[in-house]
Amino acid sequence: MEYRDFGSRGLRVSEIGHGLWGMGDWKDSEDAQSLEALELSLSLGCNFYDTAWIYGSGHSEQLLGQLLRNHPGEKIVVATKVPPKNRKWPANPQDALEDTFPSEHIIEYTKRSLENLGIDCIDIQQLHVWDDHWAAHPSWQEAAQRLKEEGLIRQFGLSLNRWEPWNGLQAIRTGAVDSVQVIYNIFDQAPEDELFPLCQQMGVGVIARVPLDEGGLSGKLTEDTRFAADDWRSGYFGPENLAETVSRAEALKTLLPAGISLAELAMRFSISHAAVSTSIPGMRKPQHVRQNIAVSDGQALPGELLEALRHHRWDRKVAPWSD
């Protein structure tokens, strides 16, 4: 496993982290398998784990808490998230900050997460949605500062809305943001335009999420793929998105070097930019842990291949089916 600086705030993190969304929220998740995957990733050098209170109303945090209890004294970097009080994903300019993240709500849910995790201090606490028209409001910054002063968190960050990497630039410029989490993959390259340069300038850590485009870059989807009605992917890969995703993924397969799958190419791309601190694929199963962590071998994608992948950028707009 290779390690990187998490911005300029003193943390070193594994360049492949472990995303826990599916462990807490997906109906076919099994706790025994989830815990096996967590143990395996840790044994393979992963030290960065990203969860959220909303993933099973604290369930994925509790699973991570079990890992922490199993390994007392080992440095495991914990990142979690405060759910919006109005339970709206994504945020939009019509949402008032006081209805979404009032100070006491941020503090209350930080304490709930601490209890679920069984720890005294969260390394990185994030707001689970964001809209930049809140940037100038002092209350969220005051809540973050209070949590730091009370020793309940070390760093404070934002999880940016899908396909809106620009919607957070003002908040970063306040200096109150230590990290951002953003979708970044072969299709979704827009963070490179403004967000990544600003994060590098401000010393802000970058958590790259959805490196496989929810499975669109796995190489396994076909136009006949269907998900159960209660599976979130049934909406994301509905008629508006599935056919074009499959077509674009097939076009990418023409660029694959010998012996590399599309999923591996996508994972390697997700850590190709110097601004990225860690990439967090969801890994519920041990085989996915082994596959994803194997890309952290110090072997960068060749420059000519990265240049070819630039032509597969896909700029999309937020739609009802995308969140």
N, C-alpha and C positions, 0 to 999 in steps of 0.2 A: 504494500500500500504506500502511495505517495501522499505527502502532507503539504498543506499550503497555509499561508497566513490568512486569517479571517479579517480582512481589512487591515487596519493599523491598530487594533485594540488589544493585541497581545495574545490572542488565541491561535493555536495551530490545530487545523482540522483535517481529517481524511478527505481526499478529493472526491471520493465516493461516500456519500452519507446514506442513511437509511430512513426512508419515508414510511410513516406508520398509518397513513390514512386508511388503507384497506383493512388493517388489523382491527380497527375499532368500528368501522362503518359498513363493511360489506357483508351481506348475509351469508356467504359461503365461507367466511373466515372461521378458522378453528384455533382456539387459544394455544393448544399444545404445539401446533405447527408454527404459529406466530412466534412463540417463545423459542422454538428451535431455530428459526430464522434469525432472531435477534442474537442468540448465543453464537451462532455461526458467523454472523457479520463481525461481531466483536472479536472473535478468535482470529479472523482474517485481517484485522487491523483497522476496521471501521471504528471511529470514535465520535461520530456526529449523528445524532438521532433527532429527527424532526417529527413532532406530533402536534396535537391541538386538542383543546377541551371538547370541541364539537365532534371529534371522531369517536362516536359512541358515547357521548355525554361523559367523557372522562375515561372510557374503557381503554383506549390505546395508551393513555398516560399511565394507567394502572399496570398495563403490561410492561411498559418501559420501566416503571418503578420496580417491578419484579427483577428485571435485568440489573438495575442498580443495586438492589439488595443482594443479588447473587455475587456481585463483584465490588465489595466495599473497598474503598481506597484506590480503585482504578479510575483514571481520569476519563470520564465520559461526558461529552459536551451535549447538553440538553437544550433543545429549542422547542418551544410550544407557542400557542396562540390564544388570544382572547377573542371569543366569539362576539360579533356585533349584537348589541342589546336588542335591536329590532329584527334580528335573524334574517337579514337580507343580504344575499350574495348575487351579484357584486354590489358594491356601494355605487351610488350615483350622485350627481350634484344636487338633486332634490332632497337628499337625506341630510338632516341636521346632525351635527356632531353630538349634541346633547341627547339625541335619540339613539345614537349608534354606539358611541364610546364616551359616555360621561365618566369623569375621573373615578368615582366610587365603583363603577362597574369594572373598570380596568383593574382596580386594586382587588375587588372582590374575587374576580375570576383568576387573578394571579394566585391568590391564597387557595382557591379551590384546586388549581393545578398543582401547587406545592403539596397539598394533602394527598392528591392522587399519586404523585410521583414519590412521595415519602422523602423529600429533601427539604433543605432549608433555603436554598437559593437556586433560581433558574438561571442558566447561563445566558440564554437569549429569549426574551419575551417579545412576542410580535402581536400587532393588531391584524386580525384575520382578513379584513378588507380595508380599502383605503380610497378616499377621494381627495384630490389635492386642494380643493377649496377649503379644507379644514386646516391647511398647513399653518396659517397665521394665528389660529386660535391657541391661546396659551395652555388650555386645560389639559390636553393630552401630553404636552411636554412636562407640565407640572406633575402629572401622575407618574410619568416615567422617572422623573428626577426623584420623586418621593420614594418610589420602589427601590431605586438604587441606594438612596441614603439610608433606607431601612434594612438594606442588605438582602432584599428579597429577589432581586435580579442583578445581573452583571451588565447586560447589554439590552438595548431596546431596538426593535425593528418593525418593519412593515411588510406585509404580504400583499403584493400588488395584484390588481384585478387582471383576469385573463385578457391578453391582447391589448393591454394598456400600459406598456412599460414607461411611457412618458408621464403617467398619472402618479407621480410620486417625486418628481424632480424638485418641486418647491419645498416639500418636506425635508428632503435630503439637504437642501441648501440652508435650512435653519441650523444645521449642526447637531440636531437632537436625535438623529437617526444613526444607529450603529450598523444596521444591516438591512438589506432588502431581499425578499424572496420573489422570484419572477419566473414565468415560463420562458424557457430558452431551449430550443432544439433546432434541428436542421430546417424545419418548416418555419419556426418562429424565431427569426434572427433580428427582429426589430430592437431588442435591448442593446445591440451593438451601436445603434445610431447615437443616442444621447445618454442613456442610463449608465452603461458601462464606463464611458469616459468620465462621467461625473462621479461615480462611485470610486474610481481609481484616484481621482483628484482629491476627494474628501476622505479617503481611507475607509470606505464603507464596505463591509463584507457582503458578498453576493451568494445567495443560495439559489441555484438553478433547479427549478422543479419541472416536472412533466417532460423529462428528456426523451421519452418514447411517444410523445403526443397521445397519451392515454391508450397506447397500443397501436396507433396508426403507423408508427415507425418500427413495429415489431417484425414486420414482414409476414405476418400470419393472417391478416385480414383479406377477405375476398368480398366481392359484391354480394355474395350469398350469406355472409356472416350475419347472424342475428344473436342478440342478447336477451335474456329474460326481461320481462316488463319491469321488474323491480330492480334491475341492474342499471346503475347510472349511465353506463355506456350505451344502453339502448336508445337514449335520447341523443347523446353526443354523436353516435354513429348511425343516425337516422338518415332518411332520404336526402336531407340537405347537405350531408357531409360525407357519407360513406363512399359513394362512387368516386368522388374526386380524390379522397384520401387514398383509396386503393390505386387509382391511376398514378398519382404522384409518387407513391411508394414503389410501384413497379418501375417508374422511370429512374428512381434512385438505384435500383438493383443493377443497372447497367454500369454503375461506377464502382461496384464492390470489388476490392482487391481479392485475390485468391485467398480462400480460407477464412474470410470475414463475413459474418452475417449482417443483415441490415440493422438488427438490434445492436450489435457490437459497434457498427459504424456510428449509429446514433448516440450511443453512450460516449464514445470517444469524442464525438463532436461537442457534446455537452460540457466537456472539460477542456476544450481547445482554446478558449479565450482566457487571457491572463487575468481578467477581472473576476472570473468565477472562482469562488473559494471552495465550493463543494456542490456536487450534483446529487439529488436525492430521489432516485427511483423508488417506487413502491416495491417492497420485497416481502411478500407474505410467505413465500416458499423457499426452502433451502436451495433448490436448483437455480432460482433467480438470483439469490445472494451470490452464489459462486460465479455465475455468468457475468453479473454486473461488476463485481469487485475485481474480476480478472482483468478488466480494462485499465486498472490503475497499475501499470507496469513501467511507467516512464517513457513509453513509446508514443510520441506525438504523431498525429496524422501528417502525411507529407503536405507541403505547402501547395503543390499543384492540385491535390485532392481537395483540400479545403477551398481553394479557389473555385473548383468545379461545383462544390456544394453550395457556394454562394448563389448560384443560378437557380437553386431549388427553394429559395425563400418564398414563403407564402403568407402574404399580409392579409389577415382576416379581420372582420369586424364582429364585435360582440353581438350575439343573437340569442333569442330565448332558449335555444337548444344547447347553447355552449356552456352554460353554468348550472 
